[in-house]
Amino acid sequence: MNYLWAFVVGGAICVVGQLLIDYTSLTPARILTGYVVSGVILSAVGLYKPLVNLAGAGASVPLLGFGHLLAQGVRQAVDMCGLPGIFTGGLTAAAGGIAASILFGLLAALIGKSKDQN
């Protein structure tokens, strides 16, 4: 049943993104930013944690989950260090994912061949 919920919730998040691309004039960058900010807001009001508990990776892997991760990191850092945690918490919580994306991007750039766009 966990796989079903992960598929349904992750798929619904992707469907919303695809509808935004198809039926609005929003650029993919604005949609990406909106998803991350929405994840932070939903986490701040306490609505995203139950969704993660229900859907697991279906809710934590998409961009909404990245916003949730940032918000949780800031919340924990503020509890531990006070006000400076606002600046360090999000980066500390997401450091593994950010490092992995940089590493895999570098590997893809080294392996792939660049092409002239013209």
N, CA, C and O atoms as a DFTB+ gen file, in Angstrom:
472 C
 N C O
     1  1       0.823      -1.201       0.000
     2  2       0.000       0.000       0.000
     3  2       0.868       1.267       0.000
     4  3       0.472       2.306      -0.527
     5  1       2.074       1.153       0.611
     6  2       2.972       2.309       0.632
     7  2       3.364       2.733      -0.777
     8  3       3.441       3.924      -1.077
     9  1       3.615       1.742      -1.644
    10  2       3.983       2.061      -3.017
    11  2       2.852       2.768      -3.750
    12  3       3.092       3.686      -4.535
    13  1       1.647       2.351      -3.500
    14  2       0.490       2.977      -4.139
    15  2       0.367       4.437      -3.732
    16  3       0.174       5.307      -4.580
    17  1       0.480       4.707      -2.432
    18  2       0.379       6.094      -1.964
    19  2       1.528       6.944      -2.494
    20  3       1.326       8.101      -2.864
    21  1       2.728       6.380      -2.531
    22  2       3.864       7.124      -3.079
    23  2       3.625       7.471      -4.543
    24  3       3.915       8.584      -4.982
    25  1       3.093       6.507      -5.294
    26  2       2.809       6.740      -6.707
    27  2       1.716       7.787      -6.889
    28  3       1.849       8.677      -7.728
    29  1       0.654       7.693      -6.125
    30  2      -0.481       8.612      -6.270
    31  2      -0.076      10.036      -5.893
    32  3      -0.357      10.979      -6.632
    33  1       0.578      10.192      -4.750
    34  2       0.943      11.539      -4.295
    35  2       2.026      12.141      -5.185
    36  3       1.917      13.295      -5.599
    37  1       3.073      11.367      -5.482
    38  2       4.120      11.873      -6.377
    39  2       3.578      12.194      -7.755
    40  3       3.952      13.202      -8.355
    41  1       2.700      11.342      -8.259
    42  2       2.081      11.593      -9.557
    43  2       1.207      12.830      -9.559
    44  3       1.198      13.589     -10.528
    45  1       0.466      13.036      -8.466
    46  2      -0.389      14.224      -8.380
    47  2       0.443      15.503      -8.365
    48  3       0.063      16.502      -8.975
    49  1       1.566      15.471      -7.674
    50  2       2.449      16.640      -7.653
    51  2       2.973      16.922      -9.060
    52  3       3.034      18.075      -9.487
    53  1       3.344      15.877      -9.767
    54  2       3.838      16.049     -11.139
    55  2       2.740      16.511     -12.091
    56  3       2.995      17.311     -12.991
    57  1       1.528      16.015     -11.900
    58  2       0.407      16.438     -12.743
    59  2       0.141      17.931     -12.569
    60  3      -0.098      18.636     -13.549
    61  1       0.179      18.410     -11.345
    62  2      -0.021      19.845     -11.105
    63  2       1.054      20.653     -11.826
    64  3       0.755      21.668     -12.455
    65  1       2.310      20.201     -11.734
    66  2       3.388      20.895     -12.441
    67  2       3.187      20.902     -13.943
    68  3       3.409      21.919     -14.599
    69  1       2.761      19.759     -14.494
    70  2       2.523      19.688     -15.939
    71  2       1.367      20.585     -16.358
    72  3       1.428      21.221     -17.410
    73  1       0.323      20.642     -15.556
    74  2      -0.801      21.543     -15.858
    75  2      -0.362      22.999     -15.813
    76  3      -0.808      23.809     -16.626
    77  1       0.509      23.335     -14.867
    78  2       1.026      24.707     -14.805
    79  2       1.842      25.035     -16.053
    80  3       1.765      26.149     -16.570
    81  1       2.613      24.080     -16.532
    82  2       3.403      24.307     -17.751
    83  2       2.483      24.456     -18.961
    84  3       2.687      25.339     -19.795
    85  1       1.467      23.589     -19.056
    86  2       0.606      23.575     -20.239
    87  2      -0.375      24.738     -20.310
    88  3      -0.631      25.258     -21.396
    89  1      -0.925      25.151     -19.183
    90  2      -2.043      26.092     -19.212
    91  2      -1.756      27.470     -18.632
    92  3      -2.663      28.295     -18.532
    93  1      -0.520      27.730     -18.251
    94  2      -0.154      29.069     -17.775
    95  2       1.063      29.542     -18.555
    96  3       1.683      28.770     -19.287
    97  1       1.388      30.784     -18.396
    98  2       2.584      31.320     -19.046
    99  2       3.781      31.305     -18.095
   100  3       4.781      31.976     -18.353
   101  1       3.689      30.547     -17.000
   102  2       4.798      30.461     -16.057
   103  2       5.959      29.690     -16.672
   104  3       5.761      28.683     -17.352
   105  1       7.150      30.168     -16.427
   106  2       8.337      29.462     -16.900
   107  2       8.647      28.306     -15.945
   108  3       8.217      28.331     -14.792
   109  1       9.381      27.303     -16.407
   110  2       9.753      26.205     -15.507
   111  2      10.511      26.682     -14.259
   112  3      10.362      26.101     -13.184
   113  1      11.313      27.726     -14.400
   114  2      12.042      28.248     -13.238
   115  2      11.082      28.814     -12.194
   116  3      11.299      28.635     -10.995
   117  1      10.041      29.484     -12.628
   118  2       9.058      30.028     -11.677
   119  2       8.253      28.913     -11.022
   120  3       7.910      29.001      -9.843
   121  1       7.953      27.878     -11.775
   122  2       7.228      26.739     -11.204
   123  2       8.104      26.035     -10.173
   124  3       7.630      25.676      -9.096
   125  1       9.375      25.839     -10.499
   126  2      10.319      25.226      -9.570
   127  2      10.387      26.022      -8.275
   128  3      10.287      25.456      -7.187
   129  1      10.556      27.319      -8.393
   130  2      10.623      28.170      -7.212
   131  2       9.322      28.124      -6.430
   132  3       9.334      28.075      -5.200
   133  1       8.212      28.140      -7.129
   134  2       6.916      28.061      -6.458
   135  2       6.728      26.765      -5.699
   136  3       6.160      26.758      -4.607
   137  1       7.201      25.667      -6.269
   138  2       7.116      24.374      -5.582
   139  2       7.948      24.370      -4.303
   140  3       7.478      23.907      -3.264
   141  1       9.170      24.877      -4.366
   142  2      10.024      24.889      -3.180
   143  2       9.408      25.782      -2.096
   144  3       9.360      25.392      -0.929
   145  1       8.943      26.966      -2.471
   146  2       8.324      27.871      -1.498
   147  2       7.040      27.266      -0.942
   148  3       6.752      27.411       0.245
   149  1       6.270      26.590      -1.788
   150  2       5.051      25.926      -1.303
   151  2       5.386      24.836      -0.297
   152  3       4.666      24.662       0.686
   153  1       6.463      24.104      -0.526
   154  2       6.892      23.092       0.432
   155  2       7.268      23.693       1.766
   156  3       6.964      23.126       2.815
   157  1       7.933      24.847       1.736
   158  2       8.290      25.534       2.977
   159  2       7.035      25.992       3.710
   160  3       6.921      25.819       4.924
   161  1       6.102      26.572       2.977
   162  2       4.868      27.077       3.603
   163  2       4.039      25.933       4.168
   164  3       3.561      26.014       5.300
   165  1       3.864      24.864       3.389
   166  2       3.088      23.725       3.871
   167  2       3.745      23.080       5.092
   168  3       3.054      22.603       5.992
   169  1       5.060      23.066       5.119
   170  2       5.770      22.534       6.276
   171  2       5.599      23.446       7.485
   172  3       5.427      22.975       8.609
   173  1       5.648      24.752       7.248
   174  2       5.529      25.709       8.353
   175  2       4.167      25.638       9.037
   176  3       4.074      25.819      10.251
   177  1       3.121      25.377       8.274
   178  2       1.783      25.301       8.874
   179  2       1.429      23.886       9.323
   180  3       0.333      23.643       9.829
   181  1       2.371      22.950       9.132
   182  2       2.175      21.602       9.644
   183  2       1.384      20.669       8.744
   184  3       0.915      19.630       9.209
   185  1       1.222      21.005       7.474
   186  2       0.439      20.170       6.566
   187  2       1.286      19.176       5.772
   188  3       0.757      18.177       5.285
   189  1       2.573      19.428       5.635
   190  2       3.371      18.573       4.761
   191  2       3.907      17.332       5.474
   192  3       4.082      16.293       4.837
   193  1       4.167      17.413       6.752
   194  2       4.688      16.255       7.492
   195  2       3.727      15.065       7.434
   196  3       4.182      13.945       7.202
   197  1       2.408      15.256       7.635
   198  2       1.504      14.108       7.492
   199  2       1.499      13.527       6.072
   200  3       1.336      12.320       5.899
   201  1       1.673      14.364       5.080
   202  2       1.731      13.880       3.701
   203  2       2.985      13.030       3.483
   204  3       2.929      12.004       2.806
   205  1       4.108      13.450       4.052
   206  2       5.343      12.659       3.959
   207  2       5.171      11.339       4.691
   208  3       5.637      10.303       4.216
   209  1       4.508      11.362       5.844
   210  2       4.274      10.127       6.586
   211  2       3.379       9.166       5.796
   212  3       3.563       7.951       5.871
   213  1       2.431       9.690       5.054
   214  2       1.536       8.856       4.254
   215  2       2.212       8.324       2.995
   216  3       2.135       7.130       2.704
   217  1       2.874       9.208       2.246
   218  2       3.368       8.849       0.922
   219  2       4.856       8.550       0.865
   220  3       5.327       8.058      -0.161
   221  1       5.600       8.814       1.891
   222  2       7.033       8.529       1.891
   223  2       7.760       9.281       0.791
   224  3       7.678      10.506       0.707
   225  1       8.479       8.538      -0.062
   226  2       9.271       9.144      -1.125
   227  2       8.405       9.866      -2.162
   228  3       8.894      10.760      -2.853
   229  1       7.144       9.496      -2.278
   230  2       6.253      10.184      -3.206
   231  2       6.054      11.642      -2.845
   232  3       5.723      12.461      -3.702
   233  1       6.256      11.969      -1.570
   234  2       6.124      13.356      -1.131
   235  2       7.465      13.991      -0.791
   236  3       7.593      15.213      -0.862
   237  1       8.466      13.201      -0.425
   238  2       9.732      13.793       0.002
   239  2      10.726      13.998      -1.133
   240  3      11.646      14.805      -0.999
   241  1      10.566      13.287      -2.248
   242  2      11.514      13.420      -3.355
   243  2      11.223      14.638      -4.241
   244  3      12.176      15.305      -4.643
   245  1       9.968      14.969      -4.571
   246  2       9.729      16.134      -5.439
   247  2      10.179      17.446      -4.796
   248  3      10.582      17.474      -3.633
   249  1      10.106      18.514      -5.560
   250  2      10.573      19.816      -5.087
   251  2       9.842      20.299      -3.840
   252  3      10.424      21.020      -3.029
   253  1       8.591      19.919      -3.674
   254  2       7.890      20.263      -2.433
   255  2       8.621      19.663      -1.235
   256  3       8.700      20.281      -0.173
   257  1       9.151      18.465      -1.410
   258  2       9.903      17.808      -0.351
   259  2      11.203      18.531      -0.036
   260  3      11.638      18.545       1.115
   261  1      11.831      19.134      -1.049
   262  2      13.042      19.911      -0.811
   263  2      12.723      21.138       0.037
   264  3      13.479      21.477       0.948
   265  1      11.618      21.800      -0.254
   266  2      11.197      22.928       0.570
   267  2      10.899      22.498       1.992
   268  3      11.238      23.205       2.941
   269  1      10.266      21.341       2.147
   270  2       9.979      20.780       3.472
   271  2      11.281      20.496       4.214
   272  3      11.394      20.789       5.404
   273  1      12.258      19.929       3.519
   274  2      13.554      19.637       4.123
   275  2      14.240      20.914       4.599
   276  3      14.794      20.942       5.697
   277  1      14.210      21.959       3.795
   278  2      14.797      23.238       4.192
   279  2      14.114      23.795       5.431
   280  3      14.781      24.255       6.358
   281  1      12.788      23.754       5.448
   282  2      12.040      24.288       6.591
   283  2      12.328      23.496       7.863
   284  3      12.489      24.081       8.935
   285  1      12.393      22.174       7.753
   286  2      12.683      21.349       8.927
   287  2      14.104      21.614       9.432
   288  3      14.333      21.662      10.640
   289  1      15.046      21.783       8.521
   290  2      16.415      22.094       8.916
   291  2      16.526      23.408       9.640
   292  3      17.242      23.514      10.635
   293  1      15.822      24.417       9.153
   294  2      15.831      25.722       9.815
   295  2      15.178      25.614      11.190
   296  3      15.681      26.178      12.162
   297  1      14.076      24.903      11.276
   298  2      13.386      24.741      12.560
   299  2      14.293      24.072      13.597
   300  3      14.360      24.520      14.742
   301  1      14.985      23.010      13.205
   302  2      15.877      22.311      14.125
   303  2      17.073      23.170      14.516
   304  3      17.473      23.176      15.680
   305  1      17.648      23.895      13.558
   306  2      18.805      24.734      13.853
   307  2      18.436      25.895      14.763
   308  3      19.226      26.279      15.626
   309  1      17.256      26.454      14.582
   310  2      16.818      27.541      15.463
   311  2      16.606      27.020      16.882
   312  3      16.926      27.706      17.852
   313  1      16.067      25.809      17.003
   314  2      15.899      25.218      18.327
   315  2      17.239      24.979      19.009
   316  3      17.349      25.138      20.225
   317  1      18.269      24.597      18.236
   318  2      19.578      24.289      18.813
   319  2      20.442      25.520      19.024
   320  3      21.059      25.654      20.081
   321  1      20.507      26.440      18.035
   322  2      21.457      27.558      18.092
   323  2      20.816      28.926      18.250
   324  3      21.520      29.911      18.470
   325  1      19.519      29.007      18.144
   326  2      18.869      30.302      18.199
   327  2      18.810      30.961      16.829
   328  3      18.720      30.282      15.806
   329  1      18.861      32.269      16.816
   330  2      18.689      33.053      15.588
   331  2      19.678      32.711      14.468
   332  3      19.263      32.710      13.309
   333  1      20.952      32.423      14.734
   334  2      21.848      32.066      13.620
   335  2      21.405      30.807      12.858
   336  3      21.829      30.596      11.721
   337  1      20.569      29.984      13.466
   338  2      20.067      28.792      12.804
   339  2      19.236      29.095      11.580
   340  3      19.074      28.235      10.715
   341  1      18.704      30.303      11.490
   342  2      17.935      30.700      10.303
   343  2      18.820      30.642       9.062
   344  3      18.363      30.273       7.980
   345  1      20.087      31.009       9.227
   346  2      20.997      31.079       8.087
   347  2      21.697      29.749       7.797
   348  3      22.086      29.489       6.659
   349  1      21.859      28.905       8.824
   350  2      22.633      27.676       8.644
   351  2      21.775      26.424       8.518
   352  3      22.223      25.442       7.927
   353  1      20.578      26.425       9.044
   354  2      19.777      25.215       9.137
   355  2      19.401      24.595       7.808
   356  3      19.518      23.381       7.637
   357  1      18.954      25.404       6.868
   358  2      18.534      24.869       5.577
   359  2      19.683      24.246       4.808
   360  3      19.536      23.177       4.215
   361  1      20.829      24.917       4.819
   362  2      21.985      24.374       4.101
   363  2      22.518      23.113       4.767
   364  3      22.938      22.179       4.084
   365  1      22.502      23.082       6.086
   366  2      22.980      21.894       6.794
   367  2      22.076      20.702       6.503
   368  3      22.565      19.596       6.272
   369  1      20.777      20.915       6.512
   370  2      19.837      19.819       6.282
   371  2      19.899      19.298       4.860
   372  3      19.725      18.102       4.630
   373  1      20.144      20.175       3.907
   374  2      20.115      19.781       2.499
   375  2      21.505      19.571       1.906
   376  3      21.634      19.404       0.693
   377  1      22.542      19.576       2.732
   378  2      23.912      19.508       2.217
   379  2      24.165      18.246       1.398
   380  3      24.828      18.311       0.363
   381  1      23.654      17.108       1.838
   382  2      23.884      15.859       1.096
   383  2      23.284      15.901      -0.293
   384  3      23.938      15.513      -1.262
   385  1      22.048      16.368      -0.407
   386  2      21.391      16.454      -1.714
   387  2      22.042      17.472      -2.624
   388  3      22.171      17.241      -3.826
   389  1      22.451      18.596      -2.062
   390  2      23.108      19.622      -2.868
   391  2      24.458      19.116      -3.373
   392  3      24.799      19.309      -4.540
   393  1      25.226      18.468      -2.493
   394  2      26.529      17.927      -2.903
   395  2      26.364      16.850      -3.972
   396  3      27.139      16.801      -4.927
   397  1      25.362      15.992      -3.817
   398  2      25.130      14.944      -4.812
   399  2      24.756      15.541      -6.161
   400  3      25.225      15.069      -7.197
   401  1      23.919      16.570      -6.163
   402  2      23.522      17.167      -7.439
   403  2      24.703      17.843      -8.128
   404  3      24.804      17.800      -9.354
   405  1      25.587      18.459      -7.369
   406  2      26.783      19.065      -7.964
   407  2      27.699      17.982      -8.531
   408  3      28.212      18.117      -9.642
   409  1      27.902      16.914      -7.769
   410  2      28.770      15.828      -8.215
   411  2      28.237      15.162      -9.484
   412  3      28.988      14.957     -10.437
   413  1      26.947      14.824      -9.500
   414  2      26.385      14.165     -10.672
   415  2      26.318      15.107     -11.865
   416  3      26.463      14.663     -13.004
   417  1      26.103      16.388     -11.633
   418  2      26.147      17.358     -12.721
   419  2      27.536      17.467     -13.325
   420  3      27.685      17.576     -14.542
   421  1      28.553      17.437     -12.470
   422  2      29.928      17.469     -12.954
   423  2      30.249      16.210     -13.755
   424  3      30.859      16.288     -14.821
   425  1      29.839      15.056     -13.242
   426  2      30.076      13.808     -13.974
   427  2      29.376      13.812     -15.331
   428  3      29.956      13.379     -16.327
   429  1      28.155      14.290     -15.377
   430  2      27.431      14.361     -16.648
   431  2      28.134      15.312     -17.616
   432  3      28.183      15.048     -18.818
   433  1      28.677      16.413     -17.100
   434  2      29.383      17.356     -17.969
   435  2      30.680      16.765     -18.498
   436  3      31.067      17.034     -19.635
   437  1      31.357      15.957     -17.679
   438  2      32.600      15.353     -18.128
   439  2      32.376      14.221     -19.119
   440  3      33.177      14.028     -20.033
   441  1      31.288      13.470     -18.943
   442  2      31.010      12.327     -19.811
   443  2      30.346      12.760     -21.110
   444  3      30.688      12.264     -22.183
   445  1      29.396      13.685     -21.011
   446  2      28.640      14.112     -22.193
   447  2      29.445      15.038     -23.081
   448  3      30.465      15.597     -22.678
   449  1      28.959      15.181     -24.297
   450  2      29.594      16.077     -25.256
   451  2      28.708      17.297     -25.404
   452  3      27.493      17.178     -25.568
   453  1      29.320      18.470     -25.347
   454  2      28.533      19.684     -25.537
   455  2      28.311      19.906     -27.038
   456  3      29.149      19.556     -27.869
   457  1      27.175      20.488     -27.349
   458  2      26.827      20.756     -28.738
   459  2      26.518      22.235     -28.889
   460  3      26.043      22.886     -27.959
   461  1      26.790      22.743     -30.060
   462  2      26.443      24.126     -30.364
   463  2      24.938      24.223     -30.492
   464  3      24.332      23.417     -31.198
   465  1      24.323      25.179     -29.836
   466  2      22.872      25.332     -29.828
   467  2      22.338      25.940     -31.115
   468  3      21.127      25.944     -31.333
   469  1      23.201      26.449     -31.961
   470  2      22.750      27.093     -33.214
   471  2      22.587      26.116     -34.312
   472  3      22.216      26.492     -35.424
